[in-house]
């Protein structure tokens, strides 16, 4: 189906918004009145600009407070409408959105509303325009889609239909099944928006917290199925009021928006995307650093061995068990320090995984290869992290390790490698791309997003959301600060799974490594909350090991000091523990601030 986006959903000038929508692949736009009024372009020039960009103008909006009015007020509304219809003729728009009235002068009279909407439709028809009547969730008397349809049906005018807005329908808890009772030809327009499930005033909820499909808690796929069964054939259009989007670059926001519609169409079966090829594990995590020595020292103390070096680049492969860390000292900038720049994801079909990512508008990363290099498919995540789809030791697929030559590193003593692998990765997101990242990791990688968690930091509030494969083979935690601050202030980390975190922590210390010290008050509280074996809590206190328990199992974890923007976490999951130690996060964050962990190394 054709796709469209309201200009109010994007930041910038009208021309910037139109350019972003076109580049993202939208077919059309809704012109929001304020964007037109603030533009230096005349309506005819806007029409020409859209045509040059390959965009149709699918809707002009909004027209407010025009129905169920005293006659004098309605006469003024018709005069205003006549002017808008002349403007729309120059604009080349043939459909106008009319919102249900919120005017204090409006009357609770459906018959009057139908009669006046019919007169408005007469005037619109004379200008070649259709009127799409929408029930605002906070409308004075008409606030539900079925009530709006009742009035439209009573008016019985060919130029008058209804506009369905998913937010206005779902925010009120209305049953969308009744949409199927509306003839498809009378649904003049469909506007889609998701939203987090919040208990707040519906007007404020709508004006500040809408988001793109798949980023909130509404069942948009279910609603769309009802609309399609009714026979609707118009565009799928996004109308999203969101404070973050208004401050973000229009280009990436438009791409995020269109990706959301691609996924939604796939969910309801009206668009075919390349099949999902879910990752089966983490092949490697790549650190980029201007100085390899500090992070190499940490890895050595953790029992990793420098086992190989890239044949043509300054990249070392450090490995312990199935946990592999690449240390790349080539392209790093000293200002950024050590950072987590890339992730290798095990894939049963790397080419297919990359094909789906590209179809969902993920930027494909060019890679300069010498004739002997292994083919590696790579795309960029919204935060710029490079995602490589690759295979390790697969008999029928190229092995990325073929680019590396074995080395002998006598400086690292081998340890017990049983159970060592990457448990999860924590990636700090730009503040304006948190929701985009959650949708990206779900749609492109097939990771199932969990509920967001707010974590108290001594200097603010962090928001965290984990996304994981069903079997837990790949876990990625997305984090963001609560305000648009410098993202380099927040660290990334690599969590390493081990079967014995106590032994791993002792070995790390014995090898000269440092573990994050945890305040005694934390352990006093643990003693009140849980029962431990004799001496167990003393061991945790000595080593800085934190503890959590849920109905599925237990979780023990501790942290190294931070190098640049990166630190390591040692974790031991027992039973079927599914979390990440969230109750301990405020203590860890405070300890890292106290140790200057975010700027250390």
Order of alpha helices (4+ residues) and beta strands (2+ residues): beta-alpha-beta-alpha-alpha-beta-alpha-beta-alpha-beta-alpha-beta-alpha-beta-beta-alpha-beta-alpha-beta-alpha-alpha-beta-alpha-beta-beta-beta-beta-alpha-beta-beta-beta-beta-alpha-beta-beta-beta-beta-beta-alpha-alpha-alpha-beta-beta-beta-alpha
